[in-house]
């Protein structure tokens, strides 16, 4: 039995040594402190992301393999695996809201291939599409001014009820209204019971009130302001937004 125990101990020591070596080597790479779009307000008080920022290192050729891993792409976890690899701040990626992940994608691109990103925008005067270069470093988080509590949740009042809700969620863009509410609402009045929330949404949350809440939620959600200033076709400048395309991590 002692020989088996010795082998296990040796294997554990080797794994610990390997992790220590990797951490030591990664710490030598240049890095950058980047802000979370939410300012960290959407996480519980004792969560490492509550500080509203994380440290990310520059990508290497090894990290590029993640971007070309077919299984990651098919499973929809490519971005998660990339952020896990280049984040020096330790946290569980499953704890991070989609709103913050979307913001970190921009910073990951800057640390990968630089700040310049080719985009196509429409000149509001001539209505013509123009090829321009967006300076990704000029993108800033949208103002996020909601007051949070120790759970990283927010309060919304209807005529008869007080709701608490969260922005620490996965993708909610395609959810039906009732499913949206069940996903983001964490408390109704004094109850955090899933059954109470279900009953409230089903029998008390009137359609007009539900729509007002969903509108409020979307209008105040954290994120990045993707509107930048570009040079016009015949001089001058204009402000326009742009979308991130599938080539975002290539140049």
C-alpha positions as CSV (number, residue, x, y, z in Angstrom):
1,X,0.0,0.0,0.0
2,X,2.8,2.4,0.8
3,X,4.1,2.1,-2.8
4,X,0.7,3.2,-4.2
5,X,0.5,6.0,-1.7
6,X,4.0,7.1,-2.7
7,X,3.0,7.1,-6.4
8,X,-0.1,9.2,-5.6
9,X,2.0,11.7,-3.6
10,X,4.6,11.9,-6.4
11,X,1.9,12.5,-9.0
12,X,0.3,15.2,-6.8
13,X,3.6,16.9,-6.2
14,X,4.4,16.9,-9.9
15,X,1.0,18.5,-10.7
16,X,1.5,21.1,-8.1
17,X,5.0,21.8,-9.5
18,X,3.6,22.1,-13.0
19,X,0.9,24.6,-11.9
20,X,3.5,26.6,-10.0
21,X,5.7,26.8,-13.0
22,X,2.9,27.8,-15.3
23,X,1.8,30.5,-12.9
24,X,5.3,31.8,-12.6
25,X,5.8,31.9,-16.3
26,X,2.5,33.6,-16.9
27,X,3.3,36.3,-14.4
28,X,6.2,37.3,-16.5
29,X,3.9,38.2,-19.4
30,X,2.8,41.8,-19.8
31,X,-0.7,42.4,-18.4
32,X,-3.4,45.0,-18.0
33,X,-6.0,45.9,-15.4
34,X,-9.3,46.1,-17.2
35,X,-12.7,47.3,-15.8
36,X,-15.8,45.2,-15.7
37,X,-18.8,46.8,-17.5
38,X,-20.9,46.3,-14.4
39,X,-18.3,47.9,-12.1
40,X,-18.6,44.7,-10.1
41,X,-21.9,45.9,-8.6
42,X,-23.8,42.8,-9.8
43,X,-21.7,40.4,-7.7
44,X,-22.1,39.6,-3.9
45,X,-20.1,41.7,-1.5
46,X,-17.4,39.1,-0.8
47,X,-17.0,37.9,-4.5
48,X,-13.6,38.6,-6.2
49,X,-15.4,40.3,-9.1
50,X,-17.0,42.8,-6.8
51,X,-13.9,45.0,-7.1
52,X,-15.1,45.8,-10.6
53,X,-11.8,45.0,-12.4
54,X,-9.6,42.0,-13.3
55,X,-6.0,41.6,-14.5
56,X,-5.6,40.1,-17.9
57,X,-2.4,39.2,-19.6
58,X,-1.4,39.4,-23.2
59,X,-2.1,36.4,-25.4
60,X,0.5,34.0,-26.7
61,X,0.4,31.5,-29.6
62,X,-0.7,28.8,-27.1
63,X,-3.8,30.9,-26.3
64,X,-4.5,31.3,-30.0
65,X,-5.2,27.5,-30.1
66,X,-8.3,28.1,-28.1
67,X,-9.7,30.3,-30.9
68,X,-9.3,27.5,-33.4
69,X,-10.5,24.6,-31.2
70,X,-13.5,23.3,-33.1
71,X,-15.0,21.5,-30.1
72,X,-14.9,24.8,-28.0
73,X,-16.6,26.6,-30.9
74,X,-19.3,23.9,-31.3
75,X,-20.0,23.8,-27.5
76,X,-20.1,27.6,-27.3
77,X,-17.4,27.8,-24.7
78,X,-14.6,29.3,-26.7
79,X,-14.8,32.8,-25.1
80,X,-15.0,31.2,-21.6
81,X,-11.9,29.1,-22.2
82,X,-10.0,32.1,-23.6
83,X,-10.9,34.4,-20.6
84,X,-10.0,31.6,-18.2
85,X,-6.6,31.3,-19.9
86,X,-5.6,34.9,-19.9
87,X,-7.2,36.1,-16.7
88,X,-4.7,36.5,-13.9
89,X,-7.4,37.3,-11.4
90,X,-8.7,34.1,-10.0
91,X,-12.5,33.5,-10.2
92,X,-15.0,31.0,-11.5
93,X,-15.9,31.9,-15.1
94,X,-19.4,30.4,-14.5
95,X,-19.9,33.2,-11.9
96,X,-19.4,35.9,-14.5
97,X,-22.4,37.6,-16.1
98,X,-22.7,37.7,-19.9
99,X,-22.7,41.5,-19.7
100,X,-19.2,41.5,-18.3
101,X,-17.9,38.7,-20.6
102,X,-19.0,40.7,-23.6
103,X,-17.0,43.7,-22.4
104,X,-13.9,41.6,-21.6
105,X,-14.0,40.3,-25.2
106,X,-13.0,43.8,-26.4
107,X,-10.1,44.0,-23.9
108,X,-9.0,40.5,-24.9
109,X,-8.9,41.6,-28.5
110,X,-6.7,44.6,-27.6
111,X,-4.3,42.4,-25.7
112,X,-4.3,39.9,-28.6
113,X,-3.9,41.9,-31.8
114,X,-3.9,45.6,-30.8
115,X,-6.4,48.4,-30.6
116,X,-7.1,48.9,-34.3
117,X,-10.1,47.0,-35.7
118,X,-11.4,47.5,-39.3
119,X,-15.1,48.3,-39.4
120,X,-17.8,49.5,-41.8
121,X,-19.9,52.5,-40.8
122,X,-22.5,54.6,-42.6
123,X,-21.8,58.3,-43.1
124,X,-25.1,60.0,-42.0
125,X,-24.6,62.8,-44.5
126,X,-23.9,60.8,-47.7
127,X,-25.6,57.6,-46.5
128,X,-22.6,55.7,-48.0
129,X,-20.8,52.9,-46.2
130,X,-17.2,53.7,-45.3
131,X,-14.3,51.5,-44.3
132,X,-12.8,52.9,-41.2
133,X,-10.6,51.7,-38.3
134,X,-12.0,51.7,-34.8
135,X,-9.7,52.5,-31.9
136,X,-10.9,49.9,-29.4
137,X,-9.1,51.6,-26.6
138,X,-11.6,54.5,-26.8
139,X,-14.6,52.2,-26.0
140,X,-15.9,52.9,-22.5
141,X,-18.4,51.2,-20.2
142,X,-21.8,52.7,-20.2
143,X,-22.7,54.5,-17.0
144,X,-24.2,52.1,-14.5
145,X,-25.7,54.0,-11.7
146,X,-28.1,51.6,-10.0
147,X,-27.7,51.1,-6.3
148,X,-26.7,47.5,-5.4
149,X,-27.0,45.5,-2.1
150,X,-24.7,43.0,-0.5
151,X,-26.0,40.3,-2.7
152,X,-25.3,42.3,-5.9
153,X,-29.0,42.7,-6.5
154,X,-31.2,45.7,-7.4
155,X,-34.6,46.9,-6.3
156,X,-37.6,47.7,-8.5
157,X,-41.0,48.8,-7.2
158,X,-44.4,48.2,-8.8
159,X,-47.6,49.7,-7.5
160,X,-48.1,46.8,-5.0
161,X,-44.8,44.9,-4.8
162,X,-41.1,45.3,-4.3
163,X,-39.0,43.2,-6.7
164,X,-35.3,42.4,-6.4
165,X,-33.5,41.3,-9.6
166,X,-30.0,40.4,-10.8
167,X,-27.8,41.2,-13.8
168,X,-25.6,38.2,-13.0
169,X,-27.2,36.0,-15.7
170,X,-26.4,34.2,-18.9
171,X,-27.8,35.2,-22.3
172,X,-31.4,36.3,-21.9
173,X,-31.9,37.9,-25.3
174,X,-34.3,35.3,-26.7
175,X,-36.3,34.4,-23.6
176,X,-40.1,34.7,-23.5
177,X,-41.4,37.5,-21.1
178,X,-42.3,35.1,-18.3
179,X,-39.0,33.1,-18.6
180,X,-37.1,36.4,-18.7
181,X,-38.8,37.4,-15.4
182,X,-38.1,34.0,-13.8
183,X,-34.5,34.3,-14.8
184,X,-33.7,37.7,-13.4
185,X,-36.1,38.2,-10.5
186,X,-34.6,36.9,-7.2
187,X,-37.1,38.1,-4.7
188,X,-40.7,39.4,-4.4
189,X,-41.4,41.4,-1.3
190,X,-39.9,39.4,1.5
191,X,-39.8,36.0,-0.2
192,X,-37.0,34.4,-2.2
193,X,-38.9,31.2,-2.8
194,X,-38.9,30.0,-6.4
195,X,-42.5,29.0,-6.0
196,X,-43.6,32.5,-4.7
197,X,-41.8,34.1,-7.6
198,X,-43.5,31.7,-10.1
199,X,-46.9,32.4,-8.6
200,X,-46.3,36.2,-8.7
201,X,-45.3,36.1,-12.4
202,X,-48.2,33.8,-13.3
203,X,-51.0,35.5,-11.4
204,X,-50.0,39.0,-10.2
205,X,-47.4,40.5,-12.5
206,X,-49.7,42.2,-15.0
207,X,-48.6,42.5,-18.6
208,X,-48.2,46.3,-18.6
209,X,-46.1,46.1,-15.3
210,X,-44.0,43.3,-16.7
211,X,-43.3,45.2,-19.9
212,X,-42.2,48.3,-17.8
213,X,-39.9,46.2,-15.7
214,X,-38.3,44.5,-18.7
215,X,-37.8,47.9,-20.4
216,X,-36.2,49.3,-17.2
217,X,-34.0,46.2,-17.0
218,X,-32.7,46.6,-20.5
219,X,-32.3,50.4,-20.3
220,X,-30.1,50.1,-17.2
221,X,-28.1,47.0,-18.0
222,X,-24.3,47.2,-17.9
223,X,-22.3,47.1,-21.1
224,X,-19.9,49.0,-23.4
225,X,-20.7,52.1,-25.4
226,X,-19.8,50.9,-28.9
227,X,-20.3,54.4,-30.4
228,X,-17.1,56.0,-31.6
229,X,-16.1,59.0,-33.7
230,X,-15.1,58.5,-37.3
231,X,-14.0,60.7,-40.2
232,X,-16.7,61.6,-42.7
233,X,-16.6,60.9,-46.4
234,X,-16.0,64.6,-47.2
235,X,-14.3,65.7,-44.0
236,X,-15.6,66.4,-40.5
237,X,-16.6,63.6,-38.1
238,X,-19.6,61.7,-37.0
239,X,-20.4,59.3,-34.3
240,X,-21.5,55.7,-35.1
241,X,-21.8,52.3,-33.6
242,X,-20.4,49.1,-35.0
243,X,-20.9,45.4,-34.4
244,X,-18.3,42.8,-33.6
245,X,-18.0,40.3,-36.4
246,X,-16.7,36.7,-36.5
247,X,-13.2,38.0,-37.5
248,X,-12.8,40.0,-34.3
249,X,-9.8,37.9,-33.2
250,X,-8.1,37.9,-36.5
251,X,-6.3,40.5,-38.5
